[in-house]
């Protein structure tokens, strides 16, 4: 077992003893609209998030022709393929996203679902890559992503312990952050199993974070107190917006509260050494009868 307590992602150290790395997952909640994407980036900045994340797919590689041809009414057309292509940003859109993120001062990266998408995103010099839970068993994609030489954040939802072990073996533990998650959208609280976070830290000896798909906020803060060094939540301008991920996302007021509560929780955890703080001294002198 290795013991890499921190991973350097851009200008941030992620891991033990560091502030939690808060990732605003934009994913496909932009609904194919660059204007919406920019508003979501601005929301992440205003709320104090550390990074934003998108998703990148080569539609004809990730999905079969049969799947793309299935009927599915959506704003882009009558088929599932129309939907998938309508939601997908290409290099020109990501160039504009890259420029905007530089302008507002927040790093961005993406979870890439195929090798071609990794190559597209690599042109923008991302601080890291994300491996989605759905891609955890794709050894070729893992190796292709690792070959870029950047840190990797990997979610572990919809996976057995053996599958996670194998993925970690394929990637190696250097510059790797694991994210515990439940891949149900939205997740029920009884499914979250947050105690996996310290168990993973002990098993692999590397930083472990939490990617939440529940509707509330308290459980995400609880993940921090169990040792999650990175926190990822989907964000939205409005949970009532059209889109499959909106309902499992955090809106503007919720995101502001979440980041605030994460920072309060971090401050409250302290260093674990029992001591009397100076503000307790006058209280002690006033209330304690003996041993003062």
C-alpha positions, 0 to 999 in steps of 0.5 A: 500500500502506498501512502500519498497524503496529498495530490497536487491539482493545479495550484491546490494540494488535495488531501490530508491537512488541506482545505477540501477541494470543492468541485462544481459539476456542471456536467450536461446541465448547460443543456447545450447552451454556452450562455447557461454554461457561463452562468453556471461557471459564474455561480461556482465562482461566486459560491467559492468553489475551487473548480468546475467540471464538464463531461465530454463524449464522442457520441458515436463511440460511446453509444451504439447506433441502436441506442442513438436511434431510439425514440426519445422526444427532446428539445433537439429532435425525436431520437436519443441521438439528437439529444446526445449530440445536442448536449455535446460541446465540441472544441470551439465551445470548450475553447470559449469555456477555457477563455471564460474560466481564465477570465473569471479565475477558476480551473476547469476539467472534464470527465472524458468517456472515450479516448478521443475525448481525452485528446480533445480536452488535453489540448486545453492543458487541464489540471487533472482528469476525471474518470466517471463511475461508468468508465471505471471498468474501461481499462483502455480508457484508464491507460489512455488517460493515465498516459497524459501524465496528469493527476486523475480523480476517479469516481467509484459508484456502481462498482464492487470492491474488486472492480475498484481494486482492479482500476486502482491497479491499472492506474497506479496510485501516484497522483490519484484521488478516489471519490466515493459515490452512489450513482443513483440520481438522486441517491437516497440517504440510506444508500450513501454508505459514507463510512466507505470513505475512511475505509478507502483511505486505509485500503489504498493510502491515497486521498479520498473524496466524495461525489454526492447525488443526493438532494440535501446538503447535510450528508455531503458535509458529513462526508467531509468530517469522515475524511473526504478531501474533495467534494463534488456536487452537480450544480444547476441554475434551477432544479426545475429546468429541463434535463436528466441531472437537474433534480439531483443538483444543487441550486444557487442558494444551496451551493452557497450554503454548502460551501459555507458549511464545508468551510465551517466544518473544516474550521470546527474539526481542529487538530484532534489535540485536547486542550483548554482554549483561552476563551474557556479560562474565565468560564472555568474560573467562574464555574469550577469549584475545585482544581482551578 
